Amino acid sequence: MSAGPQDLDTRPGGGLGRAVDRWRSSLRLRVSTLTVLVGVAALILLGAVVNVTIRDGLFDSRRDEILTDASARTRSAQQSFDAVIANTGPQVQQLANELVARSQGTGGGVVGTMLLRSPSETAQVLINEAVIDERLLDKSVLTNEMRRAVAEGGQHWQSISLPLAMGGGPAIIVGGEVNLPVVGTHELYTVYTLGPEEETLTLVNQVLAAGAVVLLIFLGAMTWFIAQRVLGPVRQAARTAERLADGLLHERLDVRGTDELATLGRSFNEMAESLQHQIERMAELSRLQQRFVSDVSHELRTPLTTIRMASEVLHANRESFVPAIRRSAELLQTQLDRFEQMLADLLEISRFDAGAALLDVEERDLQDIVARAVELAAPLAERAGSQITITGPGRPCTADIDGRRVERIVRNLLVNAVEHGEGEPIDISVGVDDTAVAVVVRDHGAGMTPEAAGRVFDRFWRADPARARTTGGTGLGLSISLEDARLHGGTLEAWGRPGEGAAFRLTLPRRAGYVVAVSPLPLYPPGETPEPTPDATDPASLPDLESMGGR
């Protein structure tokens, strides 16, 4: 069974698919191919013009020679007939046969001669037609149109094709009238072959074809070489740009000469130099900022410890103070707790920024960690009037995770849900599949807009700046949670609708190196059509690391 066009392998991995990919990805291949194709078209057109010109020139030159020769033969024959005394038919017949036989050996490309009685001749004496080859009487050689033209007088010619029995090929037949003694007017036809001219034209075509092939090979090679020289620096610039994007800021182009490509290379290097300077300056500023935050956090611990000791003494003896001083001692203790938590969060953030955060991985059941986080957040939820409900998959949800960090993520999500849940129930779902574990924390409080969901992990960000924090948070909890999720190779995503509440989904791979394509749990409520919001763990849409926080 033969393969038709529909059987061609056009898949991405097939031969045609690879050829298409190669065509699309290689400018040099496209330029060279198109140049050769244009060259082929130009050579075909030029070859056709040259062929027609040479053919017409050979034909016209040979035709003129044939007409001159035929005219001379006709005059010579007439002179021979006039000079001979012949009074009978047999004598004229012999004279005609000798004339036809003699014409065969005179060269000039003559392949045949015919002496035929003119249709209009009325003489009573007749002779047989003198023909050197009976095949010349074929209608393809001597046509009725030719005989009628000769009968009108003068010399006439016609292009013909010789019969295959005579070797075929182009030829010219020339005819004219001669007067014979006794028998009257007859028509003398001479057939000339154009075989030598056809051979010459064939030879010219072969030479042109060979020259065209050589020219096309040279054109293709020259185009490929020029494209290589022109596009080589462009490819080098592309590779250097990729290395710069990978962080190899010292990569530069090799610049030679003073032409346009050299100017492009120098401009590219100047741009790379400027980018390297700016990036290094920003990196140094970032390092200084991280160092400043870390140093300040460490330096504040000593005076904070002293203040903490004094605050604890005041707080322990607050019952002996007057009400105003007792209230001040309690506020001082509360704010010191928040201050210590903020310093701890700042130190943790500085470790993330410096790339010094490490995982202490062990196999844990995510349900146990969620239960522990709910137990710690239960008093806060009770004071807010929110009831926490946990829904599990009914089987273990084990994964290789850092239990401390995952518990911190879940605890931060719970505290955030309690603060914004407005006393409504809080639902926690835990899920697992072959590659990932997940937990979704859903509140039914004030909710948030899709725009807010895209910024909820920014440091110190708040949807309503006028809203007071009721739980004493630092504004860094969700930001730290996001970093903890990334450290595991997982994702942390947010969804919200004003007046309908909000949901946060943590998805973690069960083993290091697993690629999580789909989370085991949905982020959106049933029937909700998700709007495109930035993925909090998508590097293409990450917020500025210097300004990340919570609702």
Legacy VTK file of the C-alpha trace (Angstrom):
# vtk DataFile Version 3.0
C-alpha trace
ASCII
DATASET POLYDATA
POINTS 551 float
0.000 0.000 0.000
1.549 3.282 -1.069
1.638 6.256 1.250
-0.275 9.284 0.139
0.194 12.870 1.269
-1.984 12.212 4.298
0.515 9.580 5.501
3.398 12.043 5.883
4.805 12.237 9.419
4.078 15.813 10.490
4.324 15.164 14.229
6.758 17.356 16.200
9.109 14.381 16.543
8.730 13.242 12.910
11.041 13.959 10.024
8.838 16.663 8.539
8.308 18.212 11.958
12.061 18.353 12.563
12.583 19.887 9.129
9.944 22.557 9.845
11.523 23.306 13.228
14.930 23.556 11.590
13.526 25.895 8.908
11.901 28.150 11.485
14.889 28.258 13.815
17.660 28.848 11.243
17.746 32.219 9.506
20.886 31.156 7.665
19.072 28.136 6.193
16.124 30.285 5.091
18.361 32.937 3.506
20.503 30.366 1.704
17.517 28.347 0.480
15.590 31.383 -0.741
18.702 32.751 -2.476
19.275 29.452 -4.277
15.595 29.247 -5.265
15.675 32.786 -6.642
18.911 31.899 -8.445
17.278 28.801 -9.937
14.329 30.849 -11.169
16.644 33.494 -12.641
18.820 30.877 -14.355
15.766 29.099 -15.780
14.498 32.382 -17.206
17.924 33.354 -18.514
18.470 29.866 -19.947
15.116 29.989 -21.725
15.956 33.378 -23.259
19.444 32.231 -24.329
18.068 28.970 -25.720
15.413 30.727 -27.797
17.900 33.311 -29.042
20.497 30.711 -30.086
17.859 28.447 -31.610
16.350 31.248 -33.657
19.800 32.461 -34.715
20.895 28.981 -35.842
17.621 28.430 -37.672
17.645 31.788 -39.470
21.268 31.374 -40.509
20.741 27.817 -41.748
17.495 28.751 -43.526
19.223 31.515 -45.451
21.990 29.099 -46.463
19.434 26.507 -47.565
17.433 28.999 -49.621
20.587 30.209 -51.344
21.715 26.648 -52.047
18.243 25.581 -53.262
18.036 28.588 -55.569
21.428 27.733 -57.051
20.372 24.095 -57.520
17.167 25.155 -59.281
19.051 27.461 -61.691
21.644 24.794 -62.361
18.924 22.237 -63.096
17.132 24.636 -65.436
20.359 25.373 -67.276
21.000 21.640 -67.637
17.541 21.047 -69.072
17.911 23.978 -71.491
21.304 22.793 -72.764
20.263 19.233 -73.525
18.491 18.204 -76.718
15.832 15.674 -75.785
12.893 14.985 -78.063
11.353 11.922 -76.493
9.910 11.004 -73.148
12.541 8.361 -72.319
15.327 10.854 -72.965
13.750 13.377 -70.577
13.138 10.606 -68.016
16.808 9.678 -68.090
17.779 13.333 -67.769
15.457 13.761 -64.744
16.740 10.617 -63.020
20.351 11.729 -63.501
19.558 15.159 -62.012
17.941 13.666 -58.910
20.703 11.094 -58.435
23.416 13.734 -58.888
21.921 16.004 -56.205
22.438 13.385 -53.483
26.193 13.594 -53.532
26.641 17.347 -53.428
26.518 17.757 -49.622
24.945 20.784 -47.991
22.738 18.647 -45.744
20.531 17.406 -48.616
18.687 14.223 -47.651
16.439 13.947 -50.637
15.347 15.437 -53.991
12.029 15.080 -55.846
11.043 16.087 -59.383
7.255 15.998 -59.677
4.890 16.982 -62.502
3.110 20.261 -61.862
-0.620 19.774 -61.262
-1.409 22.455 -63.833
0.763 20.971 -66.608
-1.186 19.798 -69.712
1.593 18.349 -71.920
0.719 15.022 -73.528
4.120 13.440 -72.907
4.497 12.039 -69.381
7.468 10.782 -67.341
7.653 8.996 -64.024
8.214 11.075 -60.915
11.917 11.182 -60.096
12.214 10.593 -56.288
15.390 9.455 -54.555
13.455 8.028 -51.625
9.759 7.117 -51.767
9.424 8.013 -48.094
9.775 11.657 -49.067
6.340 11.493 -50.614
4.844 11.176 -47.122
2.270 13.880 -46.422
4.306 14.973 -43.389
7.188 15.889 -45.739
5.460 17.210 -48.842
2.224 18.848 -47.819
-0.603 20.016 -50.042
-0.060 23.572 -48.823
3.533 23.420 -50.049
2.523 22.122 -53.496
-0.142 24.825 -53.931
2.384 27.519 -52.983
4.972 26.240 -55.485
2.322 26.004 -58.217
1.763 29.733 -57.883
5.361 30.352 -58.925
8.589 31.373 -57.208
10.650 29.671 -54.508
8.931 28.488 -51.314
10.065 26.675 -48.165
8.498 24.941 -45.194
9.722 23.537 -41.851
8.987 19.841 -41.513
9.847 16.775 -39.423
11.447 13.837 -41.176
9.695 10.475 -40.839
11.025 8.204 -38.131
11.972 5.738 -40.827
14.452 8.329 -42.112
15.847 9.033 -38.649
13.422 11.777 -37.671
14.476 15.256 -36.676
13.765 18.740 -38.046
14.257 19.636 -41.683
13.386 22.225 -44.345
11.873 21.478 -47.726
12.406 23.995 -50.553
10.506 23.904 -53.831
10.504 25.688 -57.174
9.395 25.160 -60.793
11.613 24.035 -63.731
10.712 23.540 -67.385
11.670 20.241 -68.986
11.753 19.598 -72.744
8.700 17.881 -74.194
7.081 17.127 -70.769
6.617 20.717 -69.680
6.643 22.280 -66.152
7.707 20.182 -63.168
8.314 20.973 -59.481
11.790 20.453 -57.992
11.819 19.832 -54.223
14.968 19.566 -52.124
14.887 18.394 -48.490
17.606 19.652 -46.095
18.183 18.211 -42.630
18.674 20.451 -39.561
20.312 17.652 -37.565
23.702 19.400 -37.135
21.981 22.538 -35.900
19.905 20.471 -33.480
23.062 18.822 -32.161
24.671 22.228 -31.756
21.638 23.481 -29.804
21.693 20.366 -27.607
25.375 20.905 -26.890
24.731 24.551 -25.991
21.894 23.511 -23.646
24.136 20.952 -21.953
26.859 23.544 -21.470
24.310 26.014 -20.084
22.884 23.369 -17.725
26.332 22.399 -16.464
27.228 26.053 -16.002
23.940 26.660 -14.168
24.612 23.759 -11.784
28.114 25.022 -11.049
26.788 28.561 -10.600
24.040 27.382 -8.246
26.540 25.418 -6.143
28.787 28.459 -6.015
25.839 30.739 -5.227
24.611 28.456 -2.427
28.091 28.132 -0.925
28.716 31.864 -1.177
25.328 32.665 0.385
25.924 30.177 3.200
29.361 31.662 3.838
28.096 35.251 3.810
25.157 34.330 6.059
27.608 32.618 8.405
29.773 35.726 8.556
26.805 38.046 9.022
24.690 35.912 11.347
27.604 34.480 13.332
27.929 37.621 15.472
24.142 37.675 15.900
24.163 34.090 17.222
27.092 34.942 19.463
25.126 37.930 20.780
22.130 35.657 21.463
24.298 33.140 23.354
25.982 35.911 25.310
22.587 37.419 26.174
21.443 34.011 27.456
24.556 33.729 29.621
23.959 37.228 30.947
20.374 36.212 31.760
21.771 33.173 33.625
23.818 35.495 35.828
27.194 35.319 34.038
27.597 39.080 34.055
31.199 39.055 32.814
30.284 37.574 29.410
31.141 39.835 26.467
31.196 39.683 22.662
34.426 39.384 20.691
34.598 42.528 18.552
36.745 42.635 15.399
36.942 45.353 12.779
35.042 48.620 12.440
32.023 47.670 10.341
28.344 47.708 11.344
28.550 44.327 13.098
31.537 45.525 15.084
29.561 48.630 16.083
26.707 46.376 17.178
29.127 44.271 19.224
30.642 47.310 20.945
27.182 48.694 21.725
26.138 45.312 23.132
29.240 45.157 25.325
28.616 48.686 26.583
25.045 47.738 27.424
26.234 44.579 29.211
28.807 46.613 31.122
26.138 49.060 32.225
23.763 46.249 33.225
26.505 44.506 35.172
27.307 47.724 37.009
23.660 48.366 37.840
23.009 44.763 38.920
26.136 44.642 41.060
25.219 47.968 42.607
21.699 46.746 43.355
23.065 43.469 44.708
25.451 45.375 46.953
22.603 47.591 48.161
20.536 44.471 48.816
23.391 42.898 50.762
23.833 46.086 52.766
20.105 46.169 53.471
20.065 42.542 54.530
23.125 43.092 56.685
21.523 46.189 58.181
18.302 44.341 59.034
20.249 41.419 60.481
22.615 43.625 62.464
19.826 45.833 63.769
17.803 42.777 64.751
20.767 41.299 66.594
21.760 44.592 68.197
18.219 45.181 69.421
18.140 41.871 71.230
20.445 43.049 74.030
18.476 46.174 75.017
15.270 44.258 74.366
16.354 41.583 76.845
16.990 44.262 79.460
13.648 45.883 78.768
11.991 42.458 78.879
13.454 41.770 82.329
12.260 45.107 83.636
8.843 44.603 82.013
8.435 41.189 83.619
9.199 42.658 87.021
6.602 45.372 86.463
4.099 42.888 85.047
4.569 40.521 88.011
3.859 43.329 90.481
1.092 45.046 88.485
-1.576 44.241 91.104
0.131 46.594 93.530
-0.030 49.510 91.100
-2.804 51.983 90.613
-5.099 51.087 87.667
-3.471 53.452 85.169
0.054 52.157 85.885
-1.202 48.549 85.966
-2.727 48.997 82.468
0.539 50.507 81.196
2.485 47.514 82.517
0.131 45.123 80.708
0.383 47.095 77.419
4.161 47.166 77.745
4.251 43.373 78.127
1.977 42.876 75.096
3.947 45.204 72.838
7.234 43.657 73.934
5.861 40.247 72.893
4.974 41.680 69.492
8.338 43.417 69.216
10.180 40.160 69.929
8.079 38.359 67.315
8.846 41.079 64.769
12.577 40.770 65.442
12.340 37.007 64.990
10.454 37.450 61.733
12.966 39.999 60.468
15.830 37.624 61.226
13.986 34.819 59.404
13.357 37.063 56.394
17.017 38.080 56.326
17.977 34.392 56.235
15.661 33.837 53.287
17.088 36.865 51.475
20.635 35.679 52.096
19.791 32.159 50.864
20.806 30.712 54.243
17.466 29.071 55.113
17.691 25.269 55.334
15.151 22.471 55.620
15.150 19.852 58.363
13.257 17.209 56.385
11.598 14.139 57.851
8.577 12.052 56.913
5.549 13.535 58.647
1.774 13.249 58.364
0.347 16.619 57.322
-2.838 15.893 59.297
-0.859 15.727 62.558
0.791 19.062 61.808
-2.563 20.683 60.997
-4.069 19.307 64.208
-1.164 20.758 66.207
-1.563 24.184 64.548
-5.340 24.144 65.229
-4.695 23.292 68.868
-2.388 26.299 69.234
-4.829 28.640 67.443
-7.916 27.356 69.252
-7.847 29.943 72.103
-7.580 32.789 69.593
-10.450 31.362 67.514
-12.567 30.910 70.648
-12.106 34.536 71.638
-13.048 35.608 68.070
-16.113 33.355 68.072
-14.965 31.236 65.109
-15.376 27.481 64.993
-12.641 25.506 63.226
-13.585 22.364 61.259
-11.044 19.902 59.812
-11.841 17.598 56.870
-9.337 14.895 55.930
-9.015 12.308 53.152
-9.428 9.339 55.465
-5.906 8.055 54.891
-2.373 9.149 55.845
-1.018 12.288 54.195
2.686 11.622 54.623
5.413 13.654 52.942
9.072 14.560 53.390
8.722 18.012 54.961
10.159 20.296 57.622
7.510 19.965 60.325
8.420 23.241 62.069
8.146 25.323 58.923
4.940 23.665 57.686
3.338 24.116 61.105
4.316 27.784 60.986
2.660 28.121 57.553
-0.594 26.524 58.738
-0.556 28.543 61.965
-0.081 31.796 60.055
-2.953 30.897 57.730
-5.184 30.083 60.695
-4.316 33.310 62.541
-4.993 35.265 59.337
-8.358 33.491 58.908
-9.347 34.191 62.520
-8.412 37.870 62.261
-10.415 38.380 59.039
-13.114 35.745 59.593
-15.382 38.072 61.620
-16.472 35.251 63.874
-17.626 33.014 60.996
-16.675 29.310 60.772
-13.250 28.375 59.459
-12.955 25.243 57.292
-9.684 23.327 56.905
-9.321 20.630 54.224
-6.380 18.231 53.935
-5.754 16.233 50.735
-3.212 13.871 49.218
-2.478 12.178 45.888
0.461 10.284 44.420
2.773 13.296 44.140
1.600 15.978 46.577
-0.131 16.854 49.828
-2.221 19.985 50.318
-4.145 21.939 52.913
-6.765 24.634 52.266
-7.777 27.144 54.959
-11.116 28.804 54.160
-12.799 31.584 56.101
-16.193 33.182 55.485
-15.407 36.711 56.605
-14.845 40.010 54.848
-12.979 38.410 51.936
-10.777 40.286 49.491
-10.646 41.309 45.835
-8.677 39.401 43.182
-6.222 42.312 43.112
-5.706 41.972 46.855
-5.207 38.219 46.461
-2.323 38.996 44.111
-0.600 41.188 46.737
-1.554 39.455 49.963
1.950 37.953 50.317
3.741 41.330 50.087
5.703 42.281 53.165
3.758 44.565 55.517
1.023 44.962 52.863
-2.532 45.469 54.125
-5.717 45.673 52.055
-7.107 48.321 54.429
-4.295 50.380 56.011
-6.788 51.912 58.455
-7.723 48.484 59.842
-6.054 47.738 63.175
-4.398 44.386 63.825
-6.433 42.503 66.410
-4.019 39.614 66.909
-0.757 41.517 67.242
0.699 40.234 63.975
3.883 41.654 62.484
2.739 41.839 58.850
5.392 39.305 57.813
3.581 36.041 58.545
2.224 35.319 55.057
5.481 36.464 53.474
7.459 34.002 55.613
4.890 31.308 54.842
5.392 31.888 51.128
9.148 31.545 51.500
8.718 28.350 53.530
6.493 26.904 50.779
9.054 27.762 48.093
11.813 26.225 50.177
9.909 22.925 49.987
9.390 23.306 46.224
5.672 23.868 46.776
3.124 26.582 46.147
1.033 28.900 48.322
-1.975 30.498 46.597
-4.776 32.829 47.657
-8.373 33.390 46.547
-10.979 35.818 47.794
-14.299 37.548 47.102
-15.564 40.585 48.977
-18.236 39.465 51.429
-17.671 35.765 50.671
-14.427 35.118 52.513
-11.013 33.968 51.420
-9.091 30.747 50.922
-5.389 29.871 51.050
-4.009 26.644 49.579
-0.630 25.143 50.481
0.596 22.400 48.116
3.822 20.487 48.835
5.516 17.635 46.907
5.553 14.359 48.801
9.172 13.689 47.854
12.025 15.965 46.825
12.169 16.305 43.035
8.485 15.508 42.456
6.822 17.857 39.972
3.363 18.877 41.152
1.181 19.516 38.117
-2.190 19.643 39.898
-2.924 20.183 43.578
-4.948 17.472 45.360
-7.435 20.124 46.566
-9.298 22.879 44.711
-8.593 26.448 45.733
-11.897 27.847 44.522
-15.333 27.043 46.017
-17.621 24.769 43.953
-19.172 26.640 41.009
-16.655 29.492 41.231
-15.048 30.555 37.942
-11.423 31.427 38.691
-10.111 34.746 37.474
-6.508 34.934 36.343
-4.514 36.110 39.364
-0.743 35.915 39.796
0.532 32.645 41.234
2.324 33.540 44.397
5.087 31.071 43.663
5.418 31.805 39.947
8.815 33.518 39.424
7.392 35.511 36.528
4.873 37.204 38.800
6.704 37.388 42.118
6.335 40.653 43.991
9.323 42.654 45.089
11.167 40.701 47.761
11.802 43.922 49.628
8.098 44.549 50.241
6.344 41.233 51.044
3.448 40.674 54.079
-0.267 39.912 54.701
-3.846 41.053 54.665
LINES 1 552
551 0 1 2 3 4 5 6 7 8 9 10 11 12 13 14 15 16 17 18 19 20 21 22 23 24 25 26 27 28 29 30 31 32 33 34 35 36 37 38 39 40 41 42 43 44 45 46 47 48 49 50 51 52 53 54 55 56 57 58 59 60 61 62 63 64 65 66 67 68 69 70 71 72 73 74 75 76 77 78 79 80 81 82 83 84 85 86 87 88 89 90 91 92 93 94 95 96 97 98 99 100 101 102 103 104 105 106 107 108 109 110 111 112 113 114 115 116 117 118 119 120 121 122 123 124 125 126 127 128 129 130 131 132 133 134 135 136 137 138 139 140 141 142 143 144 145 146 147 148 149 150 151 152 153 154 155 156 157 158 159 160 161 162 163 164 165 166 167 168 169 170 171 172 173 174 175 176 177 178 179 180 181 182 183 184 185 186 187 188 189 190 191 192 193 194 195 196 197 198 199 200 201 202 203 204 205 206 207 208 209 210 211 212 213 214 215 216 217 218 219 220 221 222 223 224 225 226 227 228 229 230 231 232 233 234 235 236 237 238 239 240 241 242 243 244 245 246 247 248 249 250 251 252 253 254 255 256 257 258 259 260 261 262 263 264 265 266 267 268 269 270 271 272 273 274 275 276 277 278 279 280 281 282 283 284 285 286 287 288 289 290 291 292 293 294 295 296 297 298 299 300 301 302 303 304 305 306 307 308 309 310 311 312 313 314 315 316 317 318 319 320 321 322 323 324 325 326 327 328 329 330 331 332 333 334 335 336 337 338 339 340 341 342 343 344 345 346 347 348 349 350 351 352 353 354 355 356 357 358 359 360 361 362 363 364 365 366 367 368 369 370 371 372 373 374 375 376 377 378 379 380 381 382 383 384 385 386 387 388 389 390 391 392 393 394 395 396 397 398 399 400 401 402 403 404 405 406 407 408 409 410 411 412 413 414 415 416 417 418 419 420 421 422 423 424 425 426 427 428 429 430 431 432 433 434 435 436 437 438 439 440 441 442 443 444 445 446 447 448 449 450 451 452 453 454 455 456 457 458 459 460 461 462 463 464 465 466 467 468 469 470 471 472 473 474 475 476 477 478 479 480 481 482 483 484 485 486 487 488 489 490 491 492 493 494 495 496 497 498 499 500 501 502 503 504 505 506 507 508 509 510 511 512 513 514 515 516 517 518 519 520 521 522 523 524 525 526 527 528 529 530 531 532 533 534 535 536 537 538 539 540 541 542 543 544 545 546 547 548 549 550
